Amino acid sequence: MDISGAEFIKAAALLGAGICMGLGAIGPGIGEGFAAGKACEGVAREPENAGLITRTMLVGQAVSESTGIYSLVIALLMIFVV
């Protein structure tokens, strides 16, 4: 069972892509959950500002999700280009 250099590089790229997505999804998941929790607390304290709080939360979550999208792009590059 001989493994050539090209096969080893492809295997390393696939492993790296999996690790990239695994670690890249932790940050946005934690950040978005934290933002949603704080938004719920804010709406509970001031229900009259629910629209503003929700809108601000969604913008913050979109910014937070961008890091997850960057890691997805890197993982796809590692899968299909390397």
C-alpha positions in Angstrom: 0.0 0.0 0.0 2.0 2.9 -1.3 0.7 6.4 -1.0 2.0 8.9 -3.6 2.8 12.5 -2.9 -0.3 13.8 -4.7 -2.6 11.5 -2.8 -1.0 12.6 0.5 -1.5 16.2 -0.4 -5.1 15.7 -1.4 -5.8 13.8 1.9 -4.2 16.6 3.9 -6.2 19.2 2.0 -9.5 17.3 2.8 -8.5 17.0 6.4 -7.6 20.7 6.6 -10.9 21.6 5.0 -12.8 19.7 7.6 -10.8 21.3 10.4 -11.3 24.7 8.8 -15.1 24.4 8.8 -15.2 22.8 12.2 -13.3 25.6 13.8 -14.7 28.3 11.5 -18.3 27.5 12.5 -17.7 27.7 16.3 -17.2 31.4 16.4 -20.3 32.5 14.5 -22.4 29.9 16.4 -21.4 31.2 19.8 -21.6 34.9 18.6 -25.0 34.6 17.1 -26.4 32.7 20.1 -25.0 35.3 22.5 -26.5 38.1 20.4 -29.9 36.4 20.2 -29.9 35.9 24.0 -29.0 39.5 24.7 -31.7 40.6 22.2 -34.3 38.5 24.1 -33.2 40.1 27.3 -33.5 43.6 25.7 -37.0 42.9 24.4 -38.0 41.6 27.8 -36.8 44.8 29.4 -38.2 47.2 26.8 -40.9 45.6 24.6 -41.7 49.0 22.9 -38.2 48.8 21.3 -38.6 45.3 20.0 -38.3 46.3 16.3 -35.1 48.3 16.8 -33.5 45.6 18.9 -34.4 42.8 16.5 -33.1 44.8 13.5 -29.9 45.6 15.3 -29.5 41.9 16.3 -30.0 40.7 12.7 -27.3 43.1 11.4 -24.9 41.9 14.1 -25.6 38.3 13.3 -25.0 38.9 9.6 -21.7 40.4 10.4 -20.8 37.5 12.7 -21.8 35.0 10.0 -19.4 36.5 7.5 -16.5 34.7 9.3 -18.2 31.4 8.9 -18.7 32.2 5.2 -15.0 33.0 4.9 -14.0 29.6 6.4 -16.5 27.9 4.0 -14.7 29.6 1.0 -11.3 28.5 2.3 -12.6 24.9 2.8 -14.1 24.8 -0.7 -10.8 26.0 -2.1 -8.9 23.3 -0.3 -11.3 20.7 -1.5 -11.6 21.6 -5.2 -8.4 23.5 -6.0 -5.7 21.6 -4.1 
